[in-house]
Every structure is written in structure tokens, then in C-alpha cells.
């Protein structure tokens, strides 16, 4: 498995343009947030009926899928895991709020589509294909790259 730095270095190749980077700072977290919202929109009756017992961890699909996503990050490093656990928790809390204001499924779909349009526009400006076209794991590297970039700017 590649190291986190190898992933970041490879991801950075198609993210050199400052406008594309700015678009990514907005759109990558929005896409991640909307995917959490889409997962939270899936009915949980299968989880409850299959496992038979109430378990708050199985209350929504986002929590279940997040466990597997976090396994990817823990393999990259403990602090990456901690940062993304915090990011996922914020996304889940934010989606609970969003779901209390609008229909979560429709709100998440709108965010998802608009953010992807932004992403592709950014790559059009960059003149390079998105990294995930080469390897789907870059869909998990993108959010971590943004978190890393933003945290370095604040130091």
C-alpha cells in the first residue's frame, strides 16, 4: 500500500492550478458531506431486521460505511484517521441538521450534483483529468488532502 505522502504527491499532480485548488477546497468536502447525507437517507429497516437488536451504530448506513472508510485512513496513519473521524462526525451531525430543515435525500442530491459540476469545471481549468479516473481510492484521498491543505494554511 502507498504511504499517505505518496498518495498526496500523486494527487497534487492534477491539482496545481490555484483556482482548481480553491474549487476543491469547497467541492470535495461538499461531495463527502452529500455522500454521508445520501447514505443517511437509505432506510435502515434492513439493518434492524437483519441484526435483530437495536444498536445505535447501525442507526444509519453512513455510520456503517464510515467504519470501512475509516479502515482505509487508519492504514495511512493514526492522525489521518483521527482527522477524518472528526470530519465524518461533523458530516453526520451536519446532515442530521440538514435533514431537519429540508428533505435530506433531495438536499444531498442537489449538493452532490452541484459540487461535482464544480469539480469537473476545476479540472477543465486545470486541463487534467480527475485523479479518481486513474484510481478510485483517490475519492478517499481527496477529502484528506483538503483537510491537510487547510490545516497547513492555518499554522
C-alpha positions as CSV (number, residue, x, y, z in Angstrom):
1,X,0.0,0.0,0.0
2,X,1.1,3.5,-0.8
3,X,2.1,5.9,2.0
4,X,0.0,8.9,2.6
5,X,2.7,11.1,1.2
6,X,2.8,9.1,-2.0
7,X,-0.9,9.5,-2.3
8,X,-0.7,13.2,-1.7
9,X,2.2,13.7,-4.2
10,X,0.3,11.8,-6.9
11,X,-3.0,13.7,-6.2
12,X,-1.1,17.0,-6.3
13,X,-0.1,16.4,-9.9
14,X,-3.6,17.1,-11.2
15,X,-4.2,19.9,-8.7
16,X,-1.6,22.6,-9.4
17,X,-3.9,25.4,-10.5
18,X,-4.9,27.7,-7.7
19,X,-8.4,28.1,-9.0
20,X,-8.8,24.3,-9.2
21,X,-7.4,24.0,-5.7
22,X,-9.9,26.6,-4.4
23,X,-12.8,24.8,-6.1
24,X,-11.6,21.6,-4.5
25,X,-11.5,23.2,-1.0
26,X,-15.2,23.8,-1.5
27,X,-16.4,20.9,-3.6
28,X,-14.6,17.9,-2.1
29,X,-16.0,18.5,1.4
30,X,-19.4,19.2,-0.1
31,X,-19.3,15.9,-2.0
32,X,-18.2,14.0,1.0
33,X,-20.9,15.7,3.1
34,X,-23.5,14.9,0.5
35,X,-22.5,11.2,0.2
36,X,-22.9,10.9,4.0
37,X,-26.4,12.5,3.6
38,X,-27.3,10.1,0.8
39,X,-26.2,7.2,2.9
40,X,-28.2,8.5,5.8
41,X,-31.3,8.7,3.5
42,X,-31.3,5.0,2.9
43,X,-33.9,3.3,5.1
44,X,-32.4,1.2,7.9
45,X,-35.0,-1.4,8.2
46,X,-32.6,-4.0,6.6
47,X,-30.0,-3.3,9.3
48,X,-32.5,-3.5,12.1
49,X,-34.2,-6.6,10.7
50,X,-31.0,-8.4,9.9
51,X,-29.2,-7.9,13.2
52,X,-32.3,-8.1,15.3
53,X,-31.0,-5.9,18.1
54,X,-31.1,-2.1,18.3
55,X,-27.6,-0.8,18.0
56,X,-27.0,3.0,17.7
57,X,-24.1,2.3,15.5
58,X,-26.4,0.6,13.0
59,X,-28.9,3.5,13.1
60,X,-27.9,4.7,9.6
61,X,-25.9,3.5,6.7
62,X,-23.5,6.4,7.0
63,X,-22.2,5.0,10.3
64,X,-21.8,1.5,8.9
65,X,-20.0,2.7,5.7
66,X,-17.9,5.1,7.7
67,X,-16.4,2.2,9.7
68,X,-15.0,0.8,6.4
69,X,-13.9,4.2,5.2
70,X,-12.0,4.8,8.4
71,X,-10.1,1.5,8.0
72,X,-8.6,3.0,4.9
73,X,-7.5,6.1,6.8
74,X,-6.1,4.2,9.8
75,X,-3.8,2.3,7.4
76,X,-2.4,5.6,6.3
77,X,-1.7,6.8,9.8
78,X,-3.3,7.3,13.2
79,X,-3.6,11.1,12.9
80,X,-5.1,10.9,9.4
81,X,-7.7,8.5,11.0
82,X,-8.4,11.0,13.8
83,X,-8.8,13.9,11.4
84,X,-11.2,12.0,9.1
85,X,-13.1,10.6,12.1
86,X,-13.7,14.2,13.2
87,X,-14.6,15.2,9.6
88,X,-17.1,12.3,9.3
89,X,-18.7,13.1,12.7
90,X,-19.1,16.7,11.6
91,X,-20.7,15.5,8.3
92,X,-23.1,13.2,10.2
93,X,-24.1,16.0,12.6
94,X,-24.5,18.4,9.8
95,X,-26.7,16.0,7.9
96,X,-28.9,15.5,10.9
97,X,-29.3,19.3,10.9
98,X,-29.9,19.4,7.2
99,X,-32.5,16.7,7.4
100,X,-34.4,18.7,10.0
101,X,-34.5,21.7,7.6
102,X,-35.1,20.1,4.2
103,X,-35.7,16.6,2.8
104,X,-32.2,15.0,3.3
105,X,-32.3,12.9,0.1
106,X,-33.1,15.9,-2.1
107,X,-30.8,18.3,-0.3
108,X,-27.9,15.8,-0.6
109,X,-28.6,15.1,-4.3
110,X,-28.5,18.8,-5.1
111,X,-25.3,19.3,-3.1
112,X,-23.8,16.3,-4.8
113,X,-24.6,17.3,-8.4
114,X,-23.6,21.0,-7.9
115,X,-20.3,20.0,-6.2
116,X,-19.4,17.5,-9.0
117,X,-20.1,20.2,-11.6
118,X,-17.7,22.4,-9.7
119,X,-15.1,19.6,-9.6
120,X,-15.3,19.0,-13.3
121,X,-15.1,22.7,-14.0
122,X,-12.0,22.9,-11.8
123,X,-10.4,20.1,-13.8
124,X,-11.4,21.8,-17.0
125,X,-9.4,24.8,-15.8
126,X,-6.5,22.6,-14.7
127,X,-6.5,20.8,-18.1
128,X,-6.1,17.4,-16.4
129,X,-8.3,14.5,-15.6
130,X,-9.5,14.0,-12.0
131,X,-7.2,11.6,-10.1
132,X,-10.0,9.2,-9.5
133,X,-10.1,8.4,-13.2
134,X,-6.8,6.6,-12.6
135,X,-7.6,5.0,-9.2
136,X,-10.9,5.2,-7.3
137,X,-9.1,5.3,-4.0
138,X,-8.4,9.0,-4.8
139,X,-12.1,9.6,-3.9
140,X,-10.9,8.9,-0.3
141,X,-7.6,10.8,-0.7
142,X,-9.3,14.0,-1.9
143,X,-11.1,14.8,1.4
144,X,-7.9,14.0,3.4
145,X,-5.8,16.2,1.0
146,X,-8.2,19.1,1.6
147,X,-8.1,18.6,5.4
148,X,-4.3,18.5,5.2
149,X,-4.0,21.6,3.0
150,X,-6.5,23.6,5.1
151,X,-4.8,22.6,8.4
152,X,-1.3,23.6,7.0
153,X,-2.6,27.0,5.9
154,X,-3.8,27.7,9.5
155,X,-0.4,27.0,11.0
